[in-house]
Amino acid sequence: MFEQAFKNIDDVLWKEAGCTTELDYTEQTSWLLFLKYLDGLERADEAQLSDALADLGRAEDIGRLFVDFQKHLYEDRPAA
């Protein structure tokens, strides 16, 4: 599964990116993998945000609900 992806990266780095030594190759490959990792984190954050929006609603609606709820906490209530 990953073999073809790494082969494609190898081809680009050796032919187009001008990697002349193994050190250049290792540095560039590490950077590409790091960027791919960050991309995955961003996509996961976006998915979590959309899940939260689906469950809780928009931020404005949540804020309004919270403020309305607080008003009821501090209302004077008749003594029982």
Biopython code that builds the backbone (N, CA, C, O; Angstrom):
import numpy as np
from Bio.PDB.StructureBuilder import StructureBuilder

atoms = [
    (1, "MET", "N", (0.822, -1.184, 0.000)),
    (1, "MET", "CA", (0.000, 0.000, 0.000)),
    (1, "MET", "C", (0.871, 1.254, 0.000)),
    (1, "MET", "O", (0.677, 2.142, -0.830)),
    (2, "PHE", "N", (1.820, 1.332, 0.916)),
    (2, "PHE", "CA", (2.675, 2.504, 0.992)),
    (2, "PHE", "C", (3.850, 2.442, 0.019)),
    (2, "PHE", "O", (4.474, 3.462, -0.272)),
    (3, "GLU", "N", (4.143, 1.262, -0.474)),
    (3, "GLU", "CA", (5.297, 1.109, -1.351)),
    (3, "GLU", "C", (5.187, 1.991, -2.594)),
    (3, "GLU", "O", (6.152, 2.658, -2.967)),
    (4, "GLN", "N", (4.034, 1.998, -3.228)),
    (4, "GLN", "CA", (3.869, 2.798, -4.438)),
    (4, "GLN", "C", (3.938, 4.287, -4.119)),
    (4, "GLN", "O", (4.511, 5.064, -4.884)),
    (5, "ALA", "N", (3.357, 4.684, -2.995)),
    (5, "ALA", "CA", (3.419, 6.095, -2.607)),
    (5, "ALA", "C", (4.859, 6.532, -2.393)),
    (5, "ALA", "O", (5.258, 7.602, -2.852)),
    (6, "PHE", "N", (5.647, 5.707, -1.696)),
    (6, "PHE", "CA", (7.047, 6.052, -1.471)),
    (6, "PHE", "C", (7.849, 6.023, -2.778)),
    (6, "PHE", "O", (8.763, 6.825, -2.967)),
    (7, "LYS", "N", (7.509, 5.117, -3.655)),
    (7, "LYS", "CA", (8.197, 5.067, -4.951)),
    (7, "LYS", "C", (7.935, 6.348, -5.732)),
    (7, "LYS", "O", (8.841, 6.894, -6.361)),
    (8, "ASN", "N", (6.698, 6.823, -5.691)),
    (8, "ASN", "CA", (6.364, 8.074, -6.371)),
    (8, "ASN", "C", (7.125, 9.257, -5.767)),
    (8, "ASN", "O", (7.627, 10.118, -6.490)),
    (9, "ILE", "N", (7.203, 9.287, -4.447)),
    (9, "ILE", "CA", (7.960, 10.341, -3.773)),
    (9, "ILE", "C", (9.430, 10.251, -4.165)),
    (9, "ILE", "O", (10.068, 11.262, -4.459)),
    (10, "ASP", "N", (9.959, 9.032, -4.164)),
    (10, "ASP", "CA", (11.360, 8.830, -4.560)),
    (10, "ASP", "C", (11.632, 9.394, -5.940)),
    (10, "ASP", "O", (12.607, 10.116, -6.147)),
    (11, "ASP", "N", (10.782, 9.068, -6.862)),
    (11, "ASP", "CA", (10.985, 9.512, -8.249)),
    (11, "ASP", "C", (11.010, 11.040, -8.345)),
    (11, "ASP", "O", (11.865, 11.620, -9.014)),
    (12, "VAL", "N", (10.065, 11.670, -7.670)),
    (12, "VAL", "CA", (9.996, 13.131, -7.725)),
    (12, "VAL", "C", (11.218, 13.753, -7.068)),
    (12, "VAL", "O", (11.818, 14.679, -7.613)),
    (13, "LEU", "N", (11.585, 13.249, -5.904)),
    (13, "LEU", "CA", (12.709, 13.837, -5.190)),
    (13, "LEU", "C", (14.018, 13.676, -5.952)),
    (13, "LEU", "O", (14.798, 14.623, -6.056)),
    (14, "TRP", "N", (14.260, 12.492, -6.480)),
    (14, "TRP", "CA", (15.534, 12.262, -7.164)),
    (14, "TRP", "C", (15.602, 12.987, -8.502)),
    (14, "TRP", "O", (16.654, 13.503, -8.881)),
    (15, "LYS", "N", (14.493, 13.025, -9.209)),
    (15, "LYS", "CA", (14.515, 13.581, -10.563)),
    (15, "LYS", "C", (14.222, 15.081, -10.601)),
    (15, "LYS", "O", (14.905, 15.824, -11.305)),
    (16, "GLU", "N", (13.212, 15.532, -9.850)),
    (16, "GLU", "CA", (12.738, 16.901, -9.998)),
    (16, "GLU", "C", (13.184, 17.837, -8.882)),
    (16, "GLU", "O", (13.376, 19.029, -9.121)),
    (17, "ALA", "N", (13.352, 17.321, -7.673)),
    (17, "ALA", "CA", (13.678, 18.201, -6.548)),
    (17, "ALA", "C", (15.173, 18.443, -6.417)),
    (17, "ALA", "O", (15.591, 19.281, -5.619)),
    (18, "GLY", "N", (15.970, 17.742, -7.169)),
    (18, "GLY", "CA", (17.404, 17.972, -7.143)),
    (18, "GLY", "C", (18.114, 17.383, -5.948)),
    (18, "GLY", "O", (19.157, 17.894, -5.538)),
    (19, "CYS", "N", (17.576, 16.323, -5.381)),
    (19, "CYS", "CA", (18.266, 15.658, -4.282)),
    (19, "CYS", "C", (19.506, 14.966, -4.851)),
    (19, "CYS", "O", (19.411, 14.092, -5.713)),
    (20, "THR", "N", (20.653, 15.373, -4.353)),
    (20, "THR", "CA", (21.890, 14.803, -4.884)),
    (20, "THR", "C", (22.522, 13.798, -3.946)),
    (20, "THR", "O", (23.347, 12.986, -4.365)),
    (21, "THR", "N", (22.137, 13.846, -2.664)),
    (21, "THR", "CA", (22.689, 12.896, -1.692)),
    (21, "THR", "C", (21.560, 12.261, -0.905)),
    (21, "THR", "O", (20.414, 12.709, -0.944)),
    (22, "GLU", "N", (21.915, 11.207, -0.189)),
    (22, "GLU", "CA", (20.917, 10.553, 0.657)),
    (22, "GLU", "C", (20.449, 11.470, 1.771)),
    (22, "GLU", "O", (19.305, 11.379, 2.216)),
    (23, "LEU", "N", (21.334, 12.360, 2.224)),
    (23, "LEU", "CA", (20.955, 13.310, 3.266)),
    (23, "LEU", "C", (19.880, 14.274, 2.756)),
    (23, "LEU", "O", (18.913, 14.554, 3.465)),
    (24, "ASP", "N", (20.043, 14.774, 1.543)),
    (24, "ASP", "CA", (19.011, 15.628, 0.937)),
    (24, "ASP", "C", (17.694, 14.877, 0.823)),
    (24, "ASP", "O", (16.627, 15.402, 1.141)),
    (25, "TYR", "N", (17.793, 13.665, 0.373)),
    (25, "TYR", "CA", (16.603, 12.826, 0.190)),
    (25, "TYR", "C", (15.888, 12.613, 1.520)),
    (25, "TYR", "O", (14.667, 12.747, 1.603)),
    (26, "THR", "N", (16.650, 12.281, 2.559)),
    (26, "THR", "CA", (16.061, 12.028, 3.877)),
    (26, "THR", "C", (15.400, 13.284, 4.423)),
    (26, "THR", "O", (14.302, 13.224, 4.975)),
    (27, "GLU", "N", (16.059, 14.405, 4.270)),
    (27, "GLU", "CA", (15.501, 15.675, 4.747)),
    (27, "GLU", "C", (14.191, 15.994, 4.034)),
    (27, "GLU", "O", (13.207, 16.347, 4.684)),
    (28, "GLN", "N", (14.166, 15.878, 2.733)),
    (28, "GLN", "CA", (12.967, 16.194, 1.960)),
    (28, "GLN", "C", (11.829, 15.219, 2.258)),
    (28, "GLN", "O", (10.671, 15.621, 2.379)),
    (29, "THR", "N", (12.165, 13.944, 2.373)),
    (29, "THR", "CA", (11.142, 12.938, 2.668)),
    (29, "THR", "C", (10.541, 13.181, 4.045)),
    (29, "THR", "O", (9.327, 13.085, 4.218)),
    (30, "SER", "N", (11.382, 13.495, 5.022)),
    (30, "SER", "CA", (10.884, 13.777, 6.373)),
    (30, "SER", "C", (9.943, 14.968, 6.367)),
    (30, "SER", "O", (8.904, 14.950, 7.026)),
    (31, "TRP", "N", (10.307, 16.001, 5.624)),
    (31, "TRP", "CA", (9.471, 17.194, 5.535)),
    (31, "TRP", "C", (8.120, 16.874, 4.894)),
    (31, "TRP", "O", (7.084, 17.330, 5.376)),
    (32, "LEU", "N", (8.124, 16.107, 3.831)),
    (32, "LEU", "CA", (6.871, 15.735, 3.174)),
    (32, "LEU", "C", (5.969, 14.923, 4.091)),
    (32, "LEU", "O", (4.759, 15.146, 4.134)),
    (33, "LEU", "N", (6.553, 13.985, 4.822)),
    (33, "LEU", "CA", (5.760, 13.172, 5.752)),
    (33, "LEU", "C", (5.195, 14.027, 6.880)),
    (33, "LEU", "O", (4.061, 13.816, 7.310)),
    (34, "PHE", "N", (5.973, 14.988, 7.360)),
    (34, "PHE", "CA", (5.497, 15.898, 8.398)),
    (34, "PHE", "C", (4.317, 16.723, 7.891)),
    (34, "PHE", "O", (3.319, 16.881, 8.594)),
    (35, "LEU", "N", (4.431, 17.250, 6.670)),
    (35, "LEU", "CA", (3.330, 18.024, 6.096)),
    (35, "LEU", "C", (2.079, 17.176, 5.922)),
    (35, "LEU", "O", (0.966, 17.649, 6.154)),
    (36, "LYS", "N", (2.258, 15.945, 5.520)),
    (36, "LYS", "CA", (1.122, 15.034, 5.367)),
    (36, "LYS", "C", (0.469, 14.778, 6.724)),
    (36, "LYS", "O", (-0.756, 14.713, 6.823)),
    (37, "TYR", "N", (1.280, 14.635, 7.759)),
    (37, "TYR", "CA", (0.760, 14.440, 9.116)),
    (37, "TYR", "C", (-0.063, 15.654, 9.547)),
    (37, "TYR", "O", (-1.161, 15.500, 10.083)),
    (38, "LEU", "N", (0.463, 16.860, 9.316)),
    (38, "LEU", "CA", (-0.282, 18.073, 9.666)),
    (38, "LEU", "C", (-1.590, 18.174, 8.894)),
    (38, "LEU", "O", (-2.607, 18.589, 9.450)),
    (39, "ASP", "N", (-1.573, 17.806, 7.637)),
    (39, "ASP", "CA", (-2.788, 17.814, 6.836)),
    (39, "ASP", "C", (-3.835, 16.877, 7.440)),
    (39, "ASP", "O", (-5.018, 17.212, 7.501)),
    (40, "GLY", "N", (-3.390, 15.713, 7.880)),
    (40, "GLY", "CA", (-4.308, 14.769, 8.521)),
    (40, "GLY", "C", (-4.904, 15.331, 9.802)),
    (40, "GLY", "O", (-6.088, 15.134, 10.076)),
    (41, "LEU", "N", (-4.088, 16.033, 10.591)),
    (41, "LEU", "CA", (-4.605, 16.649, 11.816)),
    (41, "LEU", "C", (-5.650, 17.713, 11.506)),
    (41, "LEU", "O", (-6.685, 17.785, 12.169)),
    (42, "GLU", "N", (-5.381, 18.534, 10.506)),
    (42, "GLU", "CA", (-6.341, 19.574, 10.138)),
    (42, "GLU", "C", (-7.657, 18.975, 9.673)),
    (42, "GLU", "O", (-8.729, 19.470, 10.020)),
    (43, "ARG", "N", (-7.574, 17.918, 8.895)),
    (43, "ARG", "CA", (-8.801, 17.275, 8.420)),
    (43, "ARG", "C", (-9.582, 16.648, 9.575)),
    (43, "ARG", "O", (-10.813, 16.677, 9.586)),
    (44, "ALA", "N", (-8.862, 16.081, 10.546)),
    (44, "ALA", "CA", (-9.529, 15.503, 11.716)),
    (44, "ALA", "C", (-10.213, 16.593, 12.527)),
    (44, "ALA", "O", (-11.335, 16.403, 12.998)),
    (45, "ASP", "N", (-9.541, 17.749, 12.696)),
    (45, "ASP", "CA", (-10.147, 18.863, 13.421)),
    (45, "ASP", "C", (-11.402, 19.355, 12.721)),
    (45, "ASP", "O", (-12.402, 19.649, 13.376)),
    (46, "GLU", "N", (-11.361, 19.447, 11.394)),
    (46, "GLU", "CA", (-12.534, 19.883, 10.641)),
    (46, "GLU", "C", (-13.681, 18.896, 10.799)),
    (46, "GLU", "O", (-14.839, 19.300, 10.908)),
    (47, "ALA", "N", (-13.368, 17.609, 10.813)),
    (47, "ALA", "CA", (-14.411, 16.594, 10.984)),
    (47, "ALA", "C", (-15.014, 16.684, 12.375)),
    (47, "ALA", "O", (-16.228, 16.556, 12.534)),
    (48, "GLN", "N", (-14.174, 16.906, 13.394)),
    (48, "GLN", "CA", (-14.684, 17.034, 14.754)),
    (48, "GLN", "C", (-15.557, 18.270, 14.895)),
    (48, "GLN", "O", (-16.582, 18.236, 15.576)),
    (49, "LEU", "N", (-15.157, 19.358, 14.254)),
    (49, "LEU", "CA", (-15.954, 20.580, 14.314)),
    (49, "LEU", "C", (-17.310, 20.372, 13.662)),
    (49, "LEU", "O", (-18.326, 20.820, 14.195)),
    (50, "SER", "N", (-17.343, 19.702, 12.524)),
    (50, "SER", "CA", (-18.633, 19.475, 11.868)),
    (50, "SER", "C", (-19.507, 18.539, 12.697)),
    (50, "SER", "O", (-20.728, 18.690, 12.713)),
    (51, "ASP", "N", (-18.894, 17.571, 13.389)),
    (51, "ASP", "CA", (-19.663, 16.702, 14.286)),
    (51, "ASP", "C", (-20.252, 17.502, 15.444)),
    (51, "ASP", "O", (-21.409, 17.303, 15.814)),
    (52, "ALA", "N", (-19.461, 18.402, 16.013)),
    (52, "ALA", "CA", (-19.945, 19.227, 17.123)),
    (52, "ALA", "C", (-21.077, 20.133, 16.664)),
    (52, "ALA", "O", (-22.066, 20.305, 17.376)),
    (53, "LEU", "N", (-20.934, 20.716, 15.471)),
    (53, "LEU", "CA", (-22.002, 21.563, 14.952)),
    (53, "LEU", "C", (-23.282, 20.771, 14.739)),
    (53, "LEU", "O", (-24.381, 21.263, 14.995)),
    (54, "ALA", "N", (-23.127, 19.545, 14.269)),
    (54, "ALA", "CA", (-24.309, 18.710, 14.050)),
    (54, "ALA", "C", (-24.988, 18.373, 15.377)),
    (54, "ALA", "O", (-26.216, 18.327, 15.454)),
    (55, "ASP", "N", (-24.192, 18.137, 16.420)),
    (55, "ASP", "CA", (-24.751, 17.758, 17.716)),
    (55, "ASP", "C", (-25.285, 18.951, 18.507)),
    (55, "ASP", "O", (-26.337, 18.862, 19.141)),
    (56, "LEU", "N", (-24.552, 20.072, 18.467)),
    (56, "LEU", "CA", (-24.865, 21.185, 19.354)),
    (56, "LEU", "C", (-25.482, 22.387, 18.656)),
    (56, "LEU", "O", (-26.142, 23.198, 19.306)),
    (57, "GLY", "N", (-25.292, 22.517, 17.393)),
    (57, "GLY", "CA", (-25.782, 23.684, 16.669)),
    (57, "GLY", "C", (-24.687, 24.719, 16.498)),
    (57, "GLY", "O", (-23.532, 24.481, 16.849)),
    (58, "ARG", "N", (-25.057, 25.862, 15.960)),
    (58, "ARG", "CA", (-24.084, 26.923, 15.708)),
    (58, "ARG", "C", (-23.644, 27.576, 17.015)),
    (58, "ARG", "O", (-24.358, 27.521, 18.016)),
    (59, "ALA", "N", (-22.482, 28.184, 16.997)),
    (59, "ALA", "CA", (-21.929, 28.817, 18.202)),
    (59, "ALA", "C", (-22.848, 29.923, 18.717)),
    (59, "ALA", "O", (-23.004, 30.083, 19.928)),
    (60, "GLU", "N", (-23.457, 30.687, 17.808)),
    (60, "GLU", "CA", (-24.356, 31.765, 18.218)),
    (60, "GLU", "C", (-25.566, 31.211, 18.973)),
    (60, "GLU", "O", (-25.995, 31.788, 19.972)),
    (61, "ASP", "N", (-26.110, 30.099, 18.497)),
    (61, "ASP", "CA", (-27.265, 29.487, 19.155)),
    (61, "ASP", "C", (-26.899, 28.946, 20.534)),
    (61, "ASP", "O", (-27.671, 29.072, 21.484)),
    (62, "ILE", "N", (-25.724, 28.348, 20.633)),
    (62, "ILE", "CA", (-25.274, 27.816, 21.918)),
    (62, "ILE", "C", (-25.076, 28.956, 22.907)),
    (62, "ILE", "O", (-25.472, 28.847, 24.068)),
    (63, "GLY", "N", (-24.466, 30.049, 22.458)),
    (63, "GLY", "CA", (-24.249, 31.202, 23.328)),
    (63, "GLY", "C", (-25.551, 31.793, 23.818)),
    (63, "GLY", "O", (-25.686, 32.118, 24.998)),
    (64, "ARG", "N", (-26.512, 31.935, 22.921)),
    (64, "ARG", "CA", (-27.819, 32.483, 23.288)),
    (64, "ARG", "C", (-28.513, 31.589, 24.316)),
    (64, "ARG", "O", (-29.092, 32.084, 25.283)),
    (65, "LEU", "N", (-28.455, 30.286, 24.108)),
    (65, "LEU", "CA", (-29.056, 29.336, 25.040)),
    (65, "LEU", "C", (-28.404, 29.434, 26.413)),
    (65, "LEU", "O", (-29.093, 29.397, 27.432)),
    (66, "PHE", "N", (-27.087, 29.557, 26.445)),
    (66, "PHE", "CA", (-26.363, 29.649, 27.700)),
    (66, "PHE", "C", (-26.749, 30.915, 28.465)),
    (66, "PHE", "O", (-26.972, 30.866, 29.675)),
    (67, "VAL", "N", (-26.828, 32.055, 27.760)),
    (67, "VAL", "CA", (-27.195, 33.315, 28.406)),
    (67, "VAL", "C", (-28.623, 33.238, 28.936)),
    (67, "VAL", "O", (-28.887, 33.669, 30.059)),
    (68, "ASP", "N", (-29.534, 32.703, 28.154)),
    (68, "ASP", "CA", (-30.917, 32.561, 28.618)),
    (68, "ASP", "C", (-31.003, 31.657, 29.846)),
    (68, "ASP", "O", (-31.780, 31.918, 30.765)),
    (69, "PHE", "N", (-30.205, 30.601, 29.855)),
    (69, "PHE", "CA", (-30.198, 29.688, 30.998)),
    (69, "PHE", "C", (-29.672, 30.401, 32.242)),
    (69, "PHE", "O", (-30.202, 30.206, 33.335)),
    (70, "GLN", "N", (-28.646, 31.218, 32.086)),
    (70, "GLN", "CA", (-28.092, 31.934, 33.233)),
    (70, "GLN", "C", (-29.106, 32.908, 33.826)),
    (70, "GLN", "O", (-29.167, 33.083, 35.043)),
    (71, "LYS", "N", (-29.893, 33.533, 32.972)),
    (71, "LYS", "CA", (-30.908, 34.463, 33.471)),
    (71, "LYS", "C", (-31.850, 33.747, 34.428)),
    (71, "LYS", "O", (-32.239, 34.307, 35.453)),
    (72, "HIS", "N", (-32.215, 32.522, 34.104)),
    (72, "HIS", "CA", (-33.136, 31.761, 34.956)),
    (72, "HIS", "C", (-32.476, 31.338, 36.265)),
    (72, "HIS", "O", (-33.176, 31.128, 37.256)),
    (73, "LEU", "N", (-31.195, 31.210, 36.297)),
    (73, "LEU", "CA", (-30.513, 30.838, 37.543)),
    (73, "LEU", "C", (-30.608, 31.937, 38.578)),
    (73, "LEU", "O", (-30.660, 31.668, 39.778)),
    (74, "TYR", "N", (-30.630, 33.184, 38.111)),
    (74, "TYR", "CA", (-30.582, 34.313, 39.038)),
    (74, "TYR", "C", (-31.919, 35.011, 39.217)),
    (74, "TYR", "O", (-31.982, 36.074, 39.836)),
    (75, "GLU", "N", (-32.988, 34.431, 38.686)),
    (75, "GLU", "CA", (-34.310, 35.035, 38.879)),
    (75, "GLU", "C", (-34.740, 34.860, 40.313)),
    (75, "GLU", "O", (-34.422, 33.866, 40.966)),
    (76, "ASP", "N", (-35.480, 35.861, 40.794)),
    (76, "ASP", "CA", (-36.067, 35.725, 42.127)),
    (76, "ASP", "C", (-37.220, 34.739, 42.030)),
    (76, "ASP", "O", (-38.086, 34.839, 41.161)),
    (77, "ARG", "N", (-37.201, 33.807, 42.929)),
    (77, "ARG", "CA", (-38.282, 32.806, 42.956)),
    (77, "ARG", "C", (-39.091, 33.003, 44.234)),
    (77, "ARG", "O", (-38.548, 33.334, 45.288)),
    (78, "PRO", "N", (-40.376, 32.795, 44.120)),
    (78, "PRO", "CA", (-41.207, 32.926, 45.319)),
    (78, "PRO", "C", (-40.835, 31.844, 46.355)),
    (78, "PRO", "O", (-40.538, 30.701, 46.008)),
    (79, "ALA", "N", (-40.861, 32.241, 47.606)),
    (79, "ALA", "CA", (-40.517, 31.297, 48.673)),
    (79, "ALA", "C", (-41.616, 30.255, 48.772)),
    (79, "ALA", "O", (-42.801, 30.555, 48.628)),
    (80, "ALA", "N", (-41.202, 29.048, 49.016)),
    (80, "ALA", "CA", (-42.183, 27.961, 49.087)),
    (80, "ALA", "C", (-42.723, 27.796, 50.472)),
    (80, "ALA", "O", (-43.560, 26.926, 50.708)),
]
sb = StructureBuilder()
sb.init_structure("model")
sb.init_model(0)
sb.init_chain("A")
sb.init_seg("    ")
for serial, (resi, resn, name, xyz) in enumerate(atoms, 1):
    if name == "N":
        sb.init_residue(resn, " ", resi, " ")
    sb.init_atom(name, np.array(xyz, "f"), 0.0, 1.0, " ", f" {name:<3s}", serial, name[0])
structure = sb.get_structure()
